[in-house]
Amino acid sequence: MQVSILASGSTGNTSLITTGQHKILMDAGLSGKKTKALLAEVGVDINDIDMAFLSHDHSDHSAGLGVLMRRYPKIDAFANTGTWDYLLDTNKIGKLPVQQMNTIEPGQTKTFGDLDVTAFATSHDAAEPQYYVFESGGKRIAFLTDTGYVSEKVEGTIKDADAYMMEFNYDTMMLRDGPYSWSLKQRILSDVGHLSNEEAGQALVDVVTPKTKHIFLAHRSQHNNTEYLAHETAKEMLVEGDTNLDSDVKIIDTEPNKPTDLIKI
């Protein structure tokens, strides 16, 4: 299994997972043109994408999905019933080809050849948010952003993965002292908002094991965080703390418009 975080941030989110049998997009928050260009940067033809998994309806995760489904009929798209219903009712991403729409509900695990996908509910102010664990060839990567907190149930689902993409959205002091309105700050800080650097680090402390080799720091706010603060918090809590991670663990920063390398998990 290989992974690249193609883009991560409030301007749009999408990632690539490849197995021997599949090339998968995790979220589709960018235009079709931009997604195609980012895939090309890591050596993947967009025509080879055969699956897409959607976390929730917010535009920075879903805006490009309708275009991709209409332009590339090969793509089977997956989301839960609540998310599909909301997108259909609001017409947010245009007309959706029904034959390409598939459901995976929170708590379900589905198998697609050499790929197992487990969906789990998160806490965010969207219709029915959920994220996923992808497993292939005995390796697991867990994706988790856009949640106000990480429950014990979620920790049990994502524990002991080989890799994580985890939201390190904001530095608490930068958010409190920053330019956002108080109502927006309250939303971000709430249980249906986002994870701070410290909250994300603590969630990882609770779930990583020595088998964990890659940690992608994702969905970093451009106004309320810095790459340095997120990275140093993760390093201090995970590498210099008591997690017993191997010294070769890689903490990888992600960017809003530049893909990470295509990394073998």
C-alpha positions in Angstrom: 0.0 0.0 0.0 1.2 3.5 -0.9 -0.1 6.9 0.2 0.3 10.5 -0.8 -1.5 13.4 0.9 -2.1 15.4 -2.2 -3.6 18.5 -0.5 -4.6 19.2 3.0 -6.1 22.4 4.5 -9.1 24.6 4.5 -8.8 25.3 0.8 -9.2 21.7 -0.1 -8.4 18.1 0.9 -7.7 15.0 -1.1 -5.3 12.0 -0.6 -4.3 9.0 -2.7 -4.1 5.4 -1.5 -2.9 2.7 -3.9 -3.0 -1.1 -3.6 -2.2 -3.8 -6.1 -5.8 -3.7 -7.3 -7.0 -0.1 -6.6 -6.2 3.6 -6.8 -8.3 5.4 -4.3 -9.1 9.0 -3.5 -9.8 9.9 0.1 -12.0 13.0 -0.1 -12.3 15.2 -3.2 -12.2 18.9 -2.1 -10.4 20.3 -5.2 -11.4 20.9 -8.8 -11.0 18.0 -11.2 -8.2 19.9 -13.0 -6.3 20.5 -9.8 -6.8 16.9 -8.6 -5.5 15.6 -12.0 -2.4 17.8 -11.8 -1.6 16.7 -8.2 -2.0 13.1 -9.1 0.4 13.6 -12.1 3.0 15.0 -9.7 3.1 11.7 -7.9 3.0 9.7 -11.2 -0.6 8.6 -11.2 -3.0 9.1 -14.1 -6.5 10.3 -13.0 -8.0 7.8 -15.4 -6.7 5.0 -13.2 -8.6 6.2 -10.1 -11.4 3.6 -9.5 -12.7 4.5 -6.0 -13.3 7.6 -3.9 -14.3 7.8 -0.2 -16.0 10.9 1.2 -15.7 11.9 4.8 -18.4 14.6 5.0 -20.2 17.2 3.0 -18.2 20.3 3.7 -16.9 21.8 0.5 -13.2 21.6 1.3 -13.7 17.8 1.3 -16.5 17.3 -1.3 -16.5 20.1 -3.8 -14.8 18.2 -6.6 -16.5 14.8 -6.2 -19.5 15.5 -8.5 -17.2 16.6 -11.3 -15.0 13.6 -10.9 -17.9 11.2 -10.9 -19.4 12.7 -14.0 -16.1 13.0 -15.9 -14.7 9.6 -14.9 -17.5 6.9 -14.9 -15.0 4.3 -13.7 -15.0 5.9 -10.2 -17.2 4.2 -7.6 -17.8 6.7 -4.8 -18.6 5.8 -1.2 -20.1 7.8 1.6 -22.7 7.1 4.3 -26.5 7.6 3.8 -26.6 10.9 5.7 -23.9 12.5 3.6 -25.4 11.3 0.3 -28.9 12.5 1.3 -27.6 15.9 2.2 -25.6 16.3 -1.0 -28.6 15.2 -3.1 -31.0 17.5 -1.3 -28.8 20.5 -1.5 -27.4 19.9 -5.0 -24.1 21.2 -3.5 -21.9 19.3 -6.0 -24.3 18.9 -8.9 -26.1 16.0 -10.3 -24.6 12.7 -9.1 -24.6 9.5 -11.3 -26.7 7.1 -9.2 -24.9 4.1 -10.6 -21.6 5.3 -9.1 -23.0 6.1 -5.6 -22.3 3.4 -2.9 -22.9 3.4 0.8 -20.6 2.5 3.7 -22.0 3.3 7.1 -20.2 4.0 10.4 -19.1 0.8 12.0 -19.0 -1.1 8.7 -16.0 -2.8 7.2 -16.2 -3.6 3.5 -13.8 -5.6 1.4 -12.8 -4.8 -2.2 -10.4 -7.4 -3.4 -7.1 -6.7 -1.7 -8.5 -3.7 0.3 -10.5 -3.6 3.5 -12.1 -0.3 4.5 -13.6 0.4 7.9 -15.8 3.5 8.5 -16.1 5.2 11.9 -18.2 8.2 13.0 -16.5 11.5 14.0 -17.8 14.6 15.8 -18.1 17.5 13.4 -20.8 20.0 12.4 -21.6 18.2 9.1 -24.6 16.0 8.1 -23.0 12.7 9.1 -19.2 12.8 9.3 -17.1 9.7 9.2 -13.5 8.7 8.5 -11.8 5.5 7.5 -9.1 2.9 8.1 -7.7 1.4 4.9 -6.0 -2.0 5.2 -4.1 -3.9 2.5 -1.3 -6.5 2.5 -1.3 -6.6 6.3 -0.7 -2.8 6.6 -3.2 -0.2 8.0 -3.5 3.6 7.6 -6.1 5.6 9.6 -7.4 8.9 8.3 -8.8 11.3 10.9 -9.5 15.1 10.5 -12.4 17.4 11.1 -13.4 16.2 14.5 -13.9 18.1 17.8 -12.6 15.3 19.9 -11.4 11.6 19.6 -13.6 9.2 21.6 -12.5 6.0 23.1 -14.5 4.2 20.5 -12.6 5.9 17.7 -9.3 5.3 19.4 -10.2 1.6 19.6 -10.9 1.6 15.8 -7.7 3.3 14.8 -5.3 1.9 17.4 -2.1 0.1 16.3 -2.0 1.3 12.7 1.1 1.4 10.6 0.4 5.0 9.5 -1.9 7.9 10.5 -3.1 11.0 8.8 -4.2 13.1 11.8 -5.6 16.6 12.0 -3.3 19.2 13.7 -5.6 22.1 13.0 -4.7 24.9 15.4 -2.5 26.2 18.1 -4.7 27.1 21.0 -3.1 30.5 21.8 -2.9 31.5 18.1 -6.6 30.7 17.7 -7.6 32.6 20.9 -5.5 35.6 20.0 -6.2 35.5 16.2 -8.4 37.4 13.8 -11.5 35.1 13.8 -14.8 36.2 15.3 -15.5 34.8 18.8 -18.4 32.7 17.4 -16.1 31.1 14.9 -13.4 30.5 17.6 -16.1 28.8 19.7 -17.1 26.6 16.8 -13.5 25.5 16.2 -12.9 24.9 19.9 -16.1 22.9 20.4 -16.8 19.2 20.4 -18.0 19.5 16.8 -15.0 21.6 15.6 -11.4 20.7 15.1 -8.4 19.3 16.9 -5.7 21.4 18.4 -2.0 20.3 18.1 -2.1 19.1 21.7 -5.4 17.2 21.3 -4.2 15.5 18.2 -0.9 14.6 19.8 -2.6 13.1 22.8 -4.9 11.1 20.6 -1.9 9.7 18.8 -0.2 9.0 22.1 -3.2 6.8 23.0 -3.2 4.8 19.8 0.3 4.5 18.3 2.5 1.5 18.8 6.0 0.6 17.8 4.7 -0.7 14.4 3.7 2.9 13.6 6.2 4.3 11.1 4.5 7.3 9.4 2.4 10.1 10.8 1.1 12.8 8.4 0.2 16.1 10.1 -2.9 17.3 8.2 -5.6 20.1 7.9 -3.3 22.7 9.4 -5.0 26.1 9.7 -3.2 28.8 7.8 -4.4 31.5 10.3 -4.2 29.7 13.6 -1.2 27.4 13.3 2.3 27.0 11.8 4.1 24.1 10.3 6.8 24.5 13.0 4.3 24.5 15.9 2.4 21.4 14.7 5.6 19.5 13.9 7.3 20.3 17.2 4.2 19.4 19.2 4.0 16.1 17.5 7.7 15.4 17.9 7.7 16.4 21.5 4.7 14.2 22.4 5.4 11.2 20.1 9.1 10.9 19.7 10.5 12.5 22.8 7.7 11.3 25.1 6.8 7.9 26.4 5.1 6.3 23.3 7.9 3.8 22.6 7.9 4.7 18.9 10.9 3.5 17.0 13.4 6.2 16.3 12.8 5.8 12.6 9.2 7.0 12.7 8.6 9.7 10.1 6.5 12.8 11.0 5.5 14.3 7.7 4.1 17.8 7.2 1.4 18.2 4.6 0.6 21.3 2.4 -2.6 22.8 1.0 -1.4 22.6 -2.6 1.7 20.4 -2.8 1.6 16.6 -2.5 3.8 14.5 -0.3 5.8 11.8 -1.8 4.0 8.6 -2.7 5.2 6.7 0.4 5.1 2.9 0.9 3.3 2.0 4.1 
